[in-house]
Amino acid sequence: MLPENHLWFTEYHAPGGMAQSWLLEAEKIDARRSPYQHIEIYQTASFGKLMAIDGCVMLTTRDNFLYHEMMTHPALFSHADPQHVAIIGGGDCGALLEVLKHATVQQVTQIDIDEQVTRLAEIHFPELTQSNDDARASLLFDDGLAWIRNAESNSLDVIIIDSTDPIGPAEGLFGPAFIADCYRALKPQGVIVQQSESPLIHQPLIKGIRGNMRAAGFGDLRTLGFPQPCYPSGWWSATLGSKGAGSLDEFRYDDAINKAFATLYYNADLHRGALAEPTFLRDGISD
Amino acid sequence: MLPENHLWFTEYHAPGGMAQSWLLEAEKIDARRSPYQHIEIYQTASFGKLMAIDGCVMLTTRDNFLYHEMMTHPALFSHADPQHVAIIGGGDCGALLEVLKHATVQQVTQIDIDEQVTRLAEIHFPELTQSNDDARASLLFDDGLAWIRNAESNSLDVIIIDSTDPIGPAEGLFGPAFIADCYRALKPQGVIVQQSESPLIHQPLIKGIRGNMRAAGFGDLRTLGFPQPCYPSGWWSATLGSKGAGSLDEFRYDDAINKAFATLYYNADLHRGALAEPTFLRDGISD
């Protein structure tokens, strides 16, 4: 058992038969109950602040760079000239921060249904929201499903689906109709990326996401794994799809080498490396 | 807190401020107290069996393939013709199983100080010990430090240091004298690989391992990260060093593509990809 003389935050992942706990410095330091979900903030001993939604860890100060960098830079460097980007979800603004590092980007629209996630991020993760007043960024607090459904056809270069787990408000983001709408909203060379959970414990979900993308018409698909200590199994993935005929292997490697901004995890060679899928995953998700 | 109506095995990683727990199907199913350590076996609900040594998870049925494949195949495919291999530690025999898949290998000597680890693995992880009676394999239960110190110079092609954490019996395996002895025991084109803990939470230790290898004379060094859900942070690493002048980038890619045996995680492209170090790690461990 956990030492009883300490405070802990524990996430119990029932289907995986696992739980993960963080030592805390104090009881919960902030919380809001929005119309959609229950958002809590904790001060951990070693991972900085921790945001949980409905009991599931969304991010910590220490390790969110892994997820946010891998949800953005591979997709943006897979597009020849990403100018117009939409982020569905992403309320903590960490993905938005990374997208805005790209000088090609002219407009990023972020659509998260829950304004309270962003309001709490502004207070507790200000390093992630520091670019929110960039003139290229628009933050909408609205239904991402409807926004994409109503988006102009052939209007977006990159769509990033940075959602919570496929239960609760995010469930529709994992359905085929939404992905078909994304396909329609993307320009002919557009790129989609969706957070696709753990390669080890959510393989059927990854296969479902890829099936949705394939059915919508996306050509090359690739599931990029990356470490993410604060999520169940410590291993997470982003699934990319290209609307054009090009291979996702042909990303802008030289631009990634010479990028004018700093990253902690991502680099051009790591991107190339992450395109190689583990054998069991490649076999398990083959179409 | 964890649901109290269930049984759990919890590993509390104090320096990381984290704990990980596995749902159990039953109380502890086996245990032995050897002269060196306390070995326990649990039946988990979702990860198969779990072996813990002195309270730290060593392996589970479900995810040990990640560690064992990444501790062996990159090193063996980095050597032009690996014939003579030593494994220091490795008592669960999972690394030995992978090494013996290589047809070039003529002799593998495994030196683990604690015979009870192997005896329990034979009972509870028979899939890992199934090649132990291969005529090419010798299992010694002895002090790996002394064995390497007494090994003939220029006698080994690959040394695999598959140890527990750097406290207790394995402490000396993380010291410079042992690594210098490994260097001497390797042939001129020899390759060393050492398990080097978590890129996120053990960076000083990785830097120390690389410093030992550099000081011993190893030329090219590379720290390969891989997911390992059952270890703290879910992210682990293997640090490789080459005694020869060649780059670890120049591994036998075509042989890895055409290998005659199955792997679950490893493949040639994944090996190439794992050679790309994350930015923060590359910067943090630069010599």
Interface residues (C-beta under 8 A of the other chain):
Chain A: M1 L2 P3 W8 T10 Y12 P15 G16 G17 M18 A19 Q20 S21 W22 L23 T44 A45 S46 F47 R62 D63 P199 L200 I201 G225 P227 Q228 P229 S233 G234 W235 A262 T263 L264 Y265 Y266 N267 D269 L270 R272 G273 A274 L275 A276 E277 P278 T279 F280 R282
Chain B: M1 L2 P3 W8 T10 Y12 P15 G16 G17 M18 A19 Q20 S21 W22 L23 T44 A45 S46 F47 R62 D63 P199 L200 I201 G225 P227 Q228 P229 S233 G234 W235 A262 T263 L264 Y265 Y266 N267 D269 L270 R272 G273 A274 L275 A276 E277 P278 T279 F280 R282
